[in-house]
């Protein structure tokens, strides 16, 4: 089985380029200051073998702009401008590559990915998510990618909103050390619910090799739709006092071979990765 190759981390590569990223806007700040660097990262991934690239829209949301200090109207206006710019940059790179590359629109949890307790609930979050989905879904993206979902409640609510658009919806979860959803919700129960609702793919991202493999093994037995995986390639991220180390492209390819044998259809890489990891994955795929 040939795997469909996703891309590598945007934030990690921007930091490697010298950009100082911080919450709440994270990689979205570079859209304003150095959009050419976003294009370069997309280009590196496509040249390395990525078949799906992900827009730099993880934190171009009205909610993030509001958290950064903009008023309601200004936050929505600026979020739309940054989101559309991110989409244009992705498609510009695809067009210049001359390759058949799909573009997935990244959609994040409303609040911090690692603080599910800050999620205000689906009633409050709905207008914020609706606004960003409208920015993304009507502007030529192929896939709506709900990534780093940290709770069943938000994943279910956001999925219901995303499924109103005539686009494939992929849902990817951040995990805890036991291979469950980050806040402790049951992954398999949630996955079965989402499969019945009509999502096109399910998976995990920004999580360790170990927890990702536990989760993917369980998911492969539980659902019949395609699975996706973009693990974190940083070791020691949980200990802020120590500098994290990055897993090598060779070690990543070894891990990817194992989950490919599990039947995982879409594989990329998250934090700690760059295009060299995607190149190693592409070489594995072609061997």
C-alpha positions in Angstrom: 0.0 0.0 0.0 1.4 3.4 -1.0 0.9 6.0 1.7 -0.4 9.5 0.9 2.3 11.8 2.3 1.3 14.9 4.3 3.7 17.7 5.1 5.9 18.6 8.1 5.6 21.2 10.9 5.2 24.8 10.0 6.1 26.3 13.4 9.3 24.2 13.9 10.7 25.2 10.5 9.8 28.9 11.1 11.7 28.8 14.4 14.6 27.1 12.7 14.6 30.1 10.3 15.0 32.5 13.2 11.4 33.5 13.8 10.3 34.0 17.4 6.9 32.5 17.8 4.6 32.9 20.8 0.9 32.4 21.7 -1.8 33.3 20.9 -0.9 33.8 17.2 2.1 31.5 16.9 3.0 30.9 13.2 0.3 33.4 12.1 2.6 36.3 12.9 4.9 35.3 10.0 2.1 35.7 7.5 2.2 39.4 8.4 6.0 39.8 8.5 7.5 37.3 6.1 5.0 35.5 3.9 7.8 34.4 1.6 9.0 32.1 4.3 5.6 30.3 4.4 5.9 29.8 0.6 9.5 28.4 1.1 8.3 25.8 3.6 5.4 24.7 1.4 7.9 24.4 -1.5 10.4 22.4 0.6 7.7 19.9 1.5 6.4 19.5 -2.0 9.9 19.0 -3.4 10.5 16.5 -0.6 7.5 14.5 -1.7 4.4 15.8 0.2 1.2 15.2 -1.6 -1.0 17.2 0.8 0.1 20.5 2.2 -1.6 22.2 5.1 -2.4 25.9 5.2 -0.8 28.1 7.8 -4.2 28.8 9.4 -3.8 27.1 12.8 -3.9 30.4 14.5 -5.4 32.8 12.0 -8.7 32.5 13.8 -10.9 35.4 15.0 -10.6 34.0 18.5 -6.8 34.1 18.4 -6.8 37.6 17.0 -9.2 38.7 19.8 -7.0 37.0 22.4 -4.1 39.0 20.9 -5.9 42.2 21.7 -8.1 43.1 18.7 -11.7 44.1 19.2 -14.5 41.8 17.9 -14.9 43.4 14.4 -11.2 44.0 13.9 -10.4 40.5 15.0 -12.8 39.1 12.4 -11.5 41.4 9.7 -7.9 40.6 10.4 -8.5 36.9 10.8 -10.2 36.7 7.4 -7.4 38.6 5.7 -4.7 36.4 7.2 -6.6 33.2 6.5 -7.2 34.1 2.9 -3.5 35.1 2.5 -2.5 31.7 3.9 -4.7 29.9 1.4 -3.3 32.0 -1.5 0.3 31.2 -0.4 -0.5 27.5 -0.4 -2.1 27.5 -3.8 0.6 29.8 -5.2 3.2 27.1 -4.2 1.1 24.3 -5.6 0.7 26.1 -8.9 4.4 26.9 -9.3 5.2 23.2 -8.5 3.2 21.9 -11.4 2.2 18.9 -9.3 -1.1 17.5 -8.3 -1.0 18.5 -4.7 -4.1 18.7 -2.4 -4.5 21.6 0.1 -5.9 20.9 3.5 -7.2 23.8 5.6 -5.9 23.6 9.2 -8.5 24.2 11.9 -7.4 24.3 15.5 -9.2 24.0 18.8 -10.6 27.3 19.9 -8.4 27.8 22.9 -4.8 26.5 23.6 -4.3 23.0 22.3 -2.8 21.9 25.6 -5.4 23.5 27.8 -8.7 21.8 27.0 -10.0 23.2 30.3 -10.1 26.6 28.6 -12.7 25.5 26.0 -15.8 27.6 26.7 -18.3 25.1 25.4 -19.9 24.6 22.0 -22.5 27.3 22.4 -20.0 30.0 23.0 -17.5 28.6 20.6 -19.9 28.2 17.7 -19.8 31.7 16.2 -16.0 31.8 16.5 -15.7 28.5 14.7 -18.4 29.3 12.2 -16.5 32.5 11.2 -13.3 30.6 10.5 -15.0 27.8 8.7 -16.6 30.3 6.4 -13.2 31.9 5.7 -11.7 28.4 4.9 -14.5 26.4 3.3 -15.4 28.9 0.6 -11.9 29.5 -0.6 -10.7 26.6 -2.7 -9.3 24.3 0.0 -9.7 20.6 -0.8 -10.0 19.2 2.8 -11.0 20.6 6.1 -8.5 19.3 8.7 -9.6 19.6 12.3 -6.2 19.0 14.0 -4.8 18.7 17.5 -8.4 18.2 18.8 -8.0 17.9 22.6 -11.5 16.9 23.7 -14.4 14.8 22.4 -16.9 17.6 23.1 -15.2 20.2 20.9 -14.3 17.7 18.2 -17.9 16.6 17.9 -19.3 20.1 17.9 -16.7 21.4 15.4 -17.2 18.4 13.1 -20.9 19.0 12.9 -20.2 22.5 11.7 -17.6 21.5 9.2 -19.7 18.7 7.7 -22.2 21.3 6.4 -19.7 22.2 3.7 -19.2 19.9 0.7 -15.6 19.0 1.5 -13.9 16.0 3.1 -13.5 16.5 6.8 -10.5 14.9 8.6 -10.3 14.9 12.4 -7.0 14.4 14.2 -6.5 14.2 17.9 -3.8 15.2 20.3 -3.2 12.4 22.8 -2.2 11.8 26.4 0.4 9.2 27.3 -2.2 6.4 27.3 -3.2 6.9 23.8 -6.5 8.6 24.7 -7.7 12.1 23.7 -5.5 14.6 25.5 -8.2 15.6 28.2 -8.8 11.9 28.9 -11.9 11.3 26.8 -12.2 7.9 25.1 -10.7 8.0 21.7 -12.5 4.9 20.2 -16.0 5.9 21.3 -15.4 9.4 19.9 -14.0 8.0 16.6 -17.0 5.7 16.1 -19.3 8.6 16.7 -17.5 10.8 14.1 -17.3 7.9 11.6 -21.1 7.6 11.7 -21.4 11.4 11.3 -19.5 11.1 8.0 -15.9 12.3 8.5 -13.6 11.1 5.7 -10.5 10.3 7.8 -9.5 10.1 11.5 -6.2 10.1 13.2 -3.7 11.6 15.6 -1.1 14.4 15.5 1.4 16.2 17.7 1.7 13.2 20.0 4.6 10.8 20.8 5.5 7.7 18.7 4.3 5.5 21.5 0.9 7.0 22.2 0.3 7.5 18.5 1.0 3.8 17.8 -1.3 2.7 20.6 -4.1 4.9 19.3 -3.7 4.0 15.7 -3.7 0.3 16.4 -6.9 0.7 18.3 -8.4 2.9 15.7 -7.6 0.4 12.9 -9.7 -2.2 14.7 -12.5 0.2 15.4 -13.2 2.1 12.2 -13.1 1.5 8.5 -12.4 4.9 7.2 -8.8 6.0 6.4 -6.4 6.8 9.2 -3.9 9.7 9.4 -0.8 10.2 11.6 1.5 13.2 12.1 3.4 12.5 15.3 5.5 14.9 17.2 9.2 14.4 16.6 10.4 16.2 19.6 11.6 14.4 22.7 11.4 16.0 26.1 8.8 18.7 25.2 7.0 17.9 28.5 10.0 19.1 30.5 10.3 22.8 29.9 13.6 23.0 31.8 15.4 20.8 29.3 16.0 21.5 25.7 14.0 19.0 23.5 15.8 16.9 21.0 14.4 16.0 17.6 14.0 12.5 16.1 16.1 12.0 13.0 14.5 11.5 9.6 15.8 7.9 9.5 14.2 7.0 12.8 11.0 8.6 11.7 11.0 6.5 8.5 11.4 3.4 10.6 8.4 4.3 12.7 6.4 5.3 9.7 7.1 1.9 8.1 5.5 0.2 11.1 2.3 2.3 11.0 2.1 1.9 7.3 2.0 -1.8 7.8 -0.9 -1.2 10.2 -2.9 0.3 7.3 -2.5 4.0 8.1 -3.2 5.7 4.8 -2.0 9.3 5.4 1.3 10.0 7.2 3.1 13.3 7.9 5.0 14.8 10.8 4.3 17.4 13.4 6.4 19.4 15.9 10.2 18.9 15.5 10.0 17.9 11.9 10.9 19.5 8.6 11.1 18.6 4.9 14.0 16.2 5.5 11.6 13.9 7.4 9.1 14.1 4.6 11.9 13.2 2.1 12.7 10.1 4.2 9.1 9.2 4.2 8.8 9.6 0.5 11.9 7.4 -0.1 10.3 4.7 2.2 7.1 5.0 0.2 8.9 4.5 -3.1 11.0 1.5 -1.9 
